[in-house]
Amino acid sequence: MSTISNIIRQKNKTMGEVKMLGALVGDIIGSTYEFWGTKRTDFNLFEEGSRFTDDSVMTLAVAKWLLEDEAHNGWSYRSMCVSYTR
């Protein structure tokens, strides 16, 4: 495999990791505002009580399903999601 292909593959992998981290961090930051939204832009990123939510858990389950299940069928998707909720 050429060096250019390796660089592109690594960049794509890194961007995927950054996007996943952004989704998880965004969920944690927003967890304290989940049931009472705010339009403010001057809030603390990590308030007391910030935590991961069910959205984080399901994001991880879907990511694992996409990466590990070649068939991408409904049954395997359901099984992956159920296994992450236990």
C-alpha positions as CSV (number, residue, x, y, z in Angstrom):
1,M,0.0,0.0,0.0
2,S,1.4,3.4,-0.9
3,T,2.3,6.0,1.7
4,I,-0.4,8.4,0.5
5,S,-3.0,5.7,1.0
6,N,-1.7,5.1,4.5
7,I,-1.9,8.8,5.4
8,I,-5.4,9.1,4.1
9,R,-6.5,6.0,5.9
10,Q,-5.0,7.2,9.2
11,K,-6.5,10.7,8.7
12,N,-10.0,9.2,8.2
13,K,-9.6,7.0,11.2
14,T,-8.5,10.0,13.3
15,M,-11.4,12.1,12.1
16,G,-13.8,9.4,13.0
17,E,-12.3,9.2,16.5
18,V,-12.6,13.0,16.9
19,K,-16.2,13.0,15.8
20,M,-17.1,10.2,18.2
21,L,-15.3,12.1,21.0
22,G,-17.2,15.2,20.1
23,A,-20.6,13.4,20.2
24,L,-19.8,11.9,23.6
25,V,-18.4,15.1,25.1
26,G,-21.4,17.1,23.7
27,D,-23.8,14.7,25.3
28,I,-22.0,15.0,28.7
29,I,-21.9,18.8,28.5
30,G,-25.6,18.9,27.5
31,S,-26.7,16.4,30.1
32,T,-27.4,19.1,32.7
33,Y,-29.7,20.9,30.2
34,E,-31.4,17.9,28.7
35,F,-34.8,18.6,30.2
36,W,-34.6,22.4,30.4
37,G,-33.0,23.8,27.3
38,T,-31.1,27.0,27.3
39,K,-30.2,29.5,24.6
40,R,-27.4,31.0,26.6
41,T,-23.9,30.7,25.2
42,D,-22.1,31.6,28.4
43,F,-22.4,28.4,30.4
44,N,-19.9,26.2,32.1
45,L,-19.0,23.2,30.0
46,F,-18.9,20.7,32.8
47,E,-21.4,21.5,35.5
48,E,-21.8,19.6,38.7
49,G,-24.0,16.7,37.8
50,S,-22.7,16.4,34.2
51,R,-22.8,12.7,33.2
52,F,-23.1,10.5,30.2
53,T,-26.7,9.7,29.2
54,D,-28.5,6.9,27.3
55,D,-27.6,8.9,24.1
56,S,-23.9,8.2,24.8
57,V,-24.6,4.5,25.4
58,M,-26.5,4.1,22.2
59,T,-24.0,6.2,20.2
60,L,-21.3,3.7,21.3
61,A,-23.5,0.7,20.5
62,V,-24.2,1.9,17.0
63,A,-20.5,2.7,16.4
64,K,-19.5,-0.7,17.5
65,W,-22.2,-2.3,15.3
66,L,-21.1,-0.3,12.3
67,L,-17.4,-1.2,12.8
68,E,-17.7,-4.9,13.8
69,D,-20.8,-6.3,12.0
70,E,-20.2,-6.9,8.3
71,A,-23.8,-8.0,7.7
72,H,-25.4,-4.8,9.1
73,N,-28.7,-6.5,9.6
74,G,-31.5,-5.5,11.9
75,W,-31.1,-8.5,14.2
76,S,-27.4,-7.8,14.9
77,Y,-28.2,-4.1,15.4
78,R,-30.9,-4.9,18.0
79,S,-28.6,-7.4,19.8
80,M,-25.8,-4.8,20.0
81,C,-28.1,-2.1,21.4
82,V,-29.6,-4.5,23.9
83,S,-26.2,-5.7,25.1
84,Y,-25.1,-2.1,25.7
85,T,-28.1,-1.3,27.8
86,R,-27.3,-3.9,30.4
